[in-house]
Amino acid sequence: MNSDSNQGAKKRGGHALIGLVGVALAGLGLILVFSYHTSSPLSVFSVACMFATASILAGGLFGFLFGIPRTLQQQRDGEEIGTGKPSVEGEPQTYAPNTNLEQISDWLTKILVGAGLIQLGKLRELLRDSATSLAPGFGGGESGRVFSLATVLSYVFLGFLISYLWTRLYFAGALRAVDVEGLRREIKEIRQQSDVDAKALGLALRQLNPSTEVPAPAQQELNDAIRDASKAVKAQIFYQAQTLRAENWSEPRTKAKMERTIPIFRALINSDVDDEYHSNHGQLGYALKDSRNPDWKDAESELTKAIQIRGPWREYGWIYYEFNRAICRIMIDDPIQAKPSPQAVRKAIIEDLQAVFSHDQFIEMADRTPEIMKWIEVNKVTPSKLSSPDS
């Protein structure tokens, strides 16, 4: 019932708007008739049309300002706009579109009304002076004064009413249509992103828990799916892979399970085009190092990249990178460690070990790592060499 009433009111308003436009067009006919009886018909008609146009535009601006609808919103102090009533505690806050245009309209209308009331006593004098100034353009004489004043006032009021009615009838609806369309697009994007996230998460789970019925996905398929996933889902995939790697790297019988994380970390690195996250490279370096057939060179490369993204260890920590890179560099140089390392390799390994031996926890880990202790022995590295230059 309420909807039908609104439709009826809008229909009647539309008819009134059409009627006002018709009056404006009829006024042009009267201007044409008046101009025909002057000494310069074309000149008077042109001037009168320009003043009519200017007047209807000026009136239209005021009508638009007065007709802008108010958005229902709540002030920050919890008071509903225009009511003075406090909002009910516990009710959800209403988020409204930006209302700067409404505020400007409110300020201008108050200023115009206030200024108009102050100048009301001078209105008669103002109209007389305006008619005298406009009369020459309308052919001069008393008829020119009267017709010019009637034209300007008529079109100002017509512009005001036409603009006010149009704003009240259609402007709010146009704003709502824009808001609804924007919301529809957002919902569509959210749904599409949800589908993309679900696909990425599903492929990651298939990779981490493959079965004979559903084989693990190809690397490129993982790359494409994780690249388009949201940051939240990428983080979820990372932590699932990190947990699986951390729980299965140390025991030979579970290393095959740990190796399933390698394609996941590669896909996460592929999606990180700006190199924001060092953990992706670090976790991949650990997994390559601890595989059944360790890839020492690629592991060292990934750990080096992680360190570059992380920054100096003295400032950011994460000394696990240097600890594992030292092992990789030792094994790349000489897995058997039958002879001392070349000077350049020795220097690089010592730099990593200086980070390791700067912290008691890592000193204990190094003492339990045969590769490190044997390398220190073979290369005759003294404790003073393992002290950090800044320690």
N, C-alpha and C positions, 0 to 999 in steps of 0.2 A: 504494500500500500504506500509506504513511504517512498519507494523507488518510483512508483507511478506518479506520485505527487511531484517529485523532483523533475521527472521527465516532462510533465505538463507545464511546470513553471518555466523550465528551460525553453520549451516550445513557444510559450507566450512571450518570453523575453526575446527569442529569435525574431518573432513577428514584429515586436516593437523596434528591434534593431534595424530590420529591413525598412520599416516605416520611416525611421529617422534618416536613413540613407536616402530614401526617396525625397524627403523634405529638402535635404542638402542639394540633390540634383535639381529639384524644382526651383531652388534659390538661384541656381545658375541660369535658369530660364528667365527669371525676373531680372537678373543682372543684364542679360542680353537685351531684354525689352527696354530697360532703362537706358542702356548704352546707345541704343538705336535712336533715341530722341535727344541725344546730345550733339554738340558740334563736332566732336571727334569720337565717333562710335568705337572704332577699333582700339584707340588708346584707352578710353575709359573702360572698355570691356576687359582689356588686358590687366589694367591696374586693379580693377575690382576683383578679378579672378585671383590675382596674386594675394591681395589682402584677405580674400575669403580662404585661400589655401593656408596662408600663415595663421589666420585666426583658428581654423579648424584643427591645425596641428598643435597650436598652443593649448587650445581647449582639450585636445586629445591627451596631451601630456598630463594635464591636471587630472583628467578623468582616469588615466591609467594609475597615477599615484594614489588617488582616492579609492580605486577599485581593487588594488592588490590584496589578495586574500591573506589572512593571518594564519600562520602555521601553529597548530597546537603543539606546545612545547612546555617544558618546565624550567623555571629559573634555577640557577645554581643553589639558591638558598632554600629550595624545596617548595617554592610558592608558585602556583599555577598562574600563568600569564593572564592578565585581564580579569582575574577573579579575586585575587587577594586571599585565596584559600590555600592552606598548606596541603601539600600532597600527602597521601596516606602512606604511613611508614610501612615498608615491606613491599610496596608496589614496585614493579620493574620500571626503571627509567625509560622514558620515551626518547628515542634518538630521532631528531628531525633534520631536514636538509638545512643548508646554510641560509640564514634569514637576513642577511645584510640588506637585500633589496627592500624587505619589509620594514626594517628599521629606518632606512633612508626615507622611504615613503611616509612613515609615521612622523619623522622629524620635519620633513618638508611640508606636509599637510598642516601640521600644527603651526609652523612658521608662517605659512601663507594665510591661514585663517586668522592668526594673531595680527599679522601686518594689515590684512584687509579690514579687520575691525577697527584698528587704530586710524586707518585712512578713510573710514566710512563717511566722516563729515565732509571730506574733500572730494567725495565721489562725483557730485554734480559738477563741480568746477573742472575736474579731470576729464569727464565725458565731453564737456563743452569745448575744452581746449583741443581734445583729440579730434572732434568733429571738424573744428576749424582748420586743423592741420591737414586732415585727409580730404577736405572738400575740393581743392584744386585737381586732385587726381580723378575725382568723380564728376568733372565737368564744371565745378564751381557753383556759386549761388547757394540759396537756402536749400534747394532740393539735393544738391551735392552733399551738403553737411548732414542732412537727415538720412540720406540713403547710405552714405559711408558709415555713419554710426550704426545704423540698423544692420548693415552687412557684417560689420566686425562683431557686434554683439551676438547676432544670430548664429554665426558660424563658430564663435567661441563656445556658446552653449551647446550647439549641435555636436561639435568635436568632443566636448566634455561628456555629453550623454552617450554618444556612440562608443567612445573609448571606455567609459565606465561600464556600460552594459556588456561590451565584448570581453572586458577583463573579468567581470563577475561571472559571465556565462561560460567562457572558453579557456581563459588563462590558467585557472586552477586545474582544469581537466588536462590541459597540455602539460603542465608540470607533473601531474600525477602519472600521465602516460609515459613521460620521460623516466620518472623514477621506477615505474613498473617495468619498463623495458630494460633499464639498467639492472634491476634486481633479477629479471629473467635471465639476462646474460650471465650474471654472477652465479646464479644457481646452475646454469648449464655448464659453466666452466668448472664449478665445484664437482658436479657429477662426472664430467669428463676426467678431471684430475683424480677423482676417487677410483674410476675404472683403471686409469694408468697406474695408480699406486697399488691397487689390488693385483694387477698383473705383475708388477715388479716384485712385490712381496711373495707372490706365488712362485715365481721363477727362482727367487733366492732360496725359498724353502725346499724346492725341488733339488737345487744344487747342494744344499747342506744335508738333505735327507733323501737321496735318490733311492729308487726301488726298481725292481726288474720290470714292473708294469709301466712305470713312468720314468724314463731315463733322465739324466741331468741335461739341462739346456746347453746349447752351444755358447761359446764365449761371446760372439757377436750379438746373440739374442739377449744375453744378460746385459751387455753394454748398452744396447738400445733401450731396454726396459728401465734400467736403473738411471740412465741419463735423464729420462723424462719424469722420473718420480719426484715427489715433493721432498723438501729437506727433512721433514719429520720422518718419512718412510726411509729415506737414505740412512738417517741416524739409527732407526730401528734395525735395518739390515746390517749396518756396521756392528752394532753391539751384539747381535746374534752371532755373527761370524767371529767377532773378537772372543766371545765367551766360548764358542766351540774350539777355537784355536788354543786358548789358554788352558782348557780342560784336557786337551789331548796331545800336546806337543812332546811331553817328556817320556811317555811310554812307547816303546817300539811297536807294540801291538795296536796302538790307537793312532799312530801317525797317519795312516791312510785316511782316517776320518778327518784329521786335522788338515790334510792336503785339500779337502773339498773347499776350504775357505779361500784358497788362492785365486780362483776365478772371480769370487765375490770382491776381494780387495782390488783386483785388476779393474773390474767394472766400476767400482767406486772411484778409483784414480782416473779412469777415463771420463767420468762425469764431472770431475773437479777441474774444469778447464782453467780456472784462475789460481790453482795451487793454493787453496786456502787451508787445507787440512793435512797436517803432517802425519797424523795417526794412520791414515790409509797406507802411506808408503812404509811407515814403521811396521805395521802389522804384516804387510806383505813381505818385508824383509825378514821378519821373524819366521814366517811360515816357510819361505824358501830356504832359509838356513837350517831349519829343523826337520825338513822333509827326509824321507827315506833315502833319497839320492840328493843330498844338499846341492843347491845351485849357489855356490859361494859368491861368484862374481855378480850375479843379478841381485843377490841379497845385499851385498856391499853397496851396489849402486842405489838400491831403494833406501837403504839406511842413510846413505849420504844425502839423498834428496830430502828425506825426512828431517835431517839435521839442518839443511839449508832453509827449509820452510820454518822450522822451529825457531832458529836463531841460536845465539851463544848459550852453551849449557850453563855457564855461571849465572846467567840471568833467568833462564827459563826451566832449567832442570832437565828431566827426561834423559838421565844418564844411561838408561838401558840401551839407547841408540849407540852410544860410544862403546859400551860393553860388548854388544853383539857385533858391531862393526870391527872391533879389534880382533875378535875371533875369526871373522870372515877374512880379514886381511892376512892373518897368520896362516890360515888354511889355503888361501890363494897363493901365497908366496912359497910355502913348502909344507905340505900336509905331514910329511915325516919329520920335519924339523931336524934334519941331519947337519945343517950348517947355518951360520948366522945370516940374517936378512941383509939385502943391499941397503945402502945408506938411506935412500929415499923412502923405501918401505919401512925401514926401522924408525925413521923420524915420524912417519904417519901413524904407526902403531903406538909409539910412545905418546904422541899427542892424545890418542884415544885413552890410553891407560892412565894418563895424568888426570883425566876426568873421572875415570873409574876409581883411582886411589885417593880421590878427594873426599870420599864418603865412606864411612865405616861399613855400611850395609854392602856396598859394592866391593870393598876390600875382602870381606868374608866370602862373597860370591866368587871373586877372582881366585882366592886361596883354594876353592873347591873345584876350579876349572883347570883340568890338566893342560889344555892347549896353551892357556895364558902362562901358567907357571913354568912349563917346559920352555916356552919361547923366551921368557925372562932369563932362565938359566942358560940356554944356548947362546943368547945374545949378550950375556953378562951385563944385564941392566941393573944398576945400583939403585937402592931406595931413593937416593937423592934425585935421580933422573925421573922417577915416577911422581915426584912432588910437583904439583901445579906451580907454574911460575908466579902466580898471584897468591899462592897460599902462604 
